[in-house]
Amino acid sequence: MLEAGRHRFAEALELIAEELQDGRPVLAFNLSGTWDWELVIGYDPAEGRLFYQNWKPGLVISATDWERRRVWRVLALRGYDPKWGQRTLELDGVADMVVRARHPMIEGGCGALGAKAENAVGLAAYRLWAERVLLPEHHGDLAKGRRLAWWVAHRKLGVDFLRGLASGHDAATTKQLTLAADILQRELDDALLPLLDSAPPSDGEENRRRQREAEVKKKQSLLMNRAELIQRELVKALEPVAFRHFGLLGESAQIIAFEFDGVYNPARVALINKMLLSTDARVRSLAALAAGRARNERLATELHRALLDRDEQLAHCALWALKRMRPKGFAGMLWEAYERSAMTREHDGAPDQLKRQLVFAAADLADARAQELLRAAFQAKGHDDVATARWAAEALARIDGNKAVNTLIDGLAAKNPVVVLASIGGLRYLHSTRACVQFEQLTQSPDRAVREAAREALTVLGG
């Protein structure tokens, strides 16, 4: 295989153009969700866009998307070319897989959805899927079947990918990669293929009825739990490869391992702190997860620095660790991270997720600095996400009760519709009828979302 790494879109396009001109599709590996492979089937040089095969038709990725996500790899299905440094890049990809698999659960949904729900990548996505499929309102029908078909197809590519990587390395690496491919095949055979059989990608009435049956949902949840257990084995099999690639040996590798359950004595805390100073954001991410388990405030300074980093995964891991630790000055750390995020982060899915988590973390603190962050988020400073503003408004309402009513009523007159919508949400949360006159006026707003939210508020509050 020939690979273009994470940050080299121009090189990737050169590789893709050559392959497609020769009539070969190209395998792209996306690390932003569960471990996903895509098949690139076209390239538009005028637009700088890649077209890849997926169950959602017309999905494309542009140069901007590539650089923003920073998680794409492109693999040409041909022989090794020394100029690409293939063996090093292959192991770099495996290391990425291990780190991405351990991404903490994301509170507040994804950047594209307004629903207040958890979102997940990596191993956490399995657990979340298994929980959600049991909910009475969760059916999915056609979408669920297509998602599982997509999952199965990508896992099959993953097996071939790992088997291909196993050759040409030292004996220890070859052994672990072969083991990993066998484990991934077992996930297919024992869990994902039976899951797909239980939820075919069909929108027929019979399938819709069947997907609502409690026994079917229970079976699907159990199968996904089984898939998660097997994925945990996969992470354990790939960790030695990733840690050697990072240069982590001995106790350093031991204490950041997925299933480490030992004591975090002062020497180990010092090792974690040293890894938090690494120049590789992935090593720092793993160290942040270890710091969250250790809960030692000696690590708070470096976790604070990691929270301010531009690497989204590192910032997520650091926030998870700090929330578990609750060090002195935590609210100030959240506020600084929010300000830094507003100044430097692009407004796409991942940064929005981080902002939402900062808002949720601040809402749990009875602290003036935390409320300062909530007020900024409510006023849409540094973001344009309605859900973030609304949940900040609800948090202020929960903390200040009726004292927040005047602030929220003032927000109804804001020029920014994001603030107006957040104010409506906060007043609904308080069940306040003091703003019914303003709601009546807002039903004539030129903004459709504001009009609809005002009408719903009047209905709920009896105005």
Phi, psi and omega in degrees: 000153178239135189231143167253128187282191196293321191253012189243073184298320181298317178295321180297317180296321178299315180296314183296316181301317179298315183294315183293324177297330178273005176082018180249131172291165184237139181270124177248136184249114183256120183263008188281340178240221166295168191291104193243138174247138176239155178252110180283125184240000179194159180214129179255101183295330180292320182267346183066039184239146173257141175248128180230154184283131181201163179291341176265109187293149174080007181288132181228165172227130182258175178300320180297316179300317181302308184292327182288317182286322180058029184226014183263143172229144178241130184238118175273136186274069178212186189289169181292135178237115186303332185295341181268355182059048193304315187296320178295317181293324177301311181292329176297322178295318178297319178299318176301318181301316183295316182292315181297326181298335185259016179300132180296159175302144182254120179276136174100017177073188180262171184295341184265350185243144180266352182292139179277096185207164177281152175231160185205153171230168177062216182300324182298334180295326178296312182296318181295317179300315182297326179284315186290328183294340180279344183294142181301325183276355182267113176239304177079315180045250184298315182298319180296316179296318179294320178299317180292322177297320177296317180299313180298313181300320181287327177292324177298317175298323180297320178300311179298321180299311182292323178294323178294325180289336189294335182275147174088004178251178176292167187300318182295317180293316178302318180298314183291321180291323176295316177300317180298318179297320179296320179295317180296323176296322178294325176300318177298307187292320188268344187224302190288319178293316173299325177298315180296323177298326182280344183220070181296149180285072182227142179253022178292156182299321180297318179293320179299318179295317183295322182292347178269353182286135184299320182294323178294316179298318180297316179298317180296320178297317180296320179294320178291324174299321177297317179298322179295318179299321180290322177297326176298321175298321180297316179298315179299324180289326183271342181303315180301323179295313181296317183293320176297321178297322178282350183080022180262118183232166173059226185291332177301315178291324183297314189280346176257004179295154186304316187251025177294130180228026180276187180272139178266083179284172183305323180294321179289322176299320178296322178295319178298316180299322178296319179290333175292347177264003182300154175276351179262118183298333180289320175296318178297324178296314178296321178295323178296320177296320176295321179296323177296326177286325182288326180054044179253123186292348174298340182267356188295323183299312180288329174294323176299315178299320179293325178297331181271357185288153179284347177284117188297317181296317179300315180298319178299314181296319180295318179296318177302316181293317181294325177296324177288328185275323185048061182287167175299135181080017183299319181299321177295323177297318179298316181296318179296320179295322179294314179298316179296320179298318181297329183274325193242340186269140176287152182274073174236189189304308187294313177299323177300320178300318180294317178302318179298319180293324175298320178296314180296321179295319179295325182295338180276355184250131174270076190217140183297321179295323179295320179292330175298319177296316181298320179295321178296318179293320178298322181277009177059037176277117178087008178201169177226033185261115182300318183297318179299314180296319183294317181290330173294319178297317179295323178295317177298319179297321180292323182283314186261350179059225183295342177295336182278350186300314182299319178298317181290322177295320176300325180295337179295339181265004182294152177282334181278117181298336177298317179292320179299313180297320178296321179296318177300316179298318180295319179292324175295321179301321180277354185054040182274130178260004183292341185254016184298326178297315178296322178299318178302317180295322182289344175294349177255011181297146175291343180272120185299316181298321178293316179302313183293319180295322179294318179296318179297320179297318178297321179295314183292319185271356177075026181278000000 
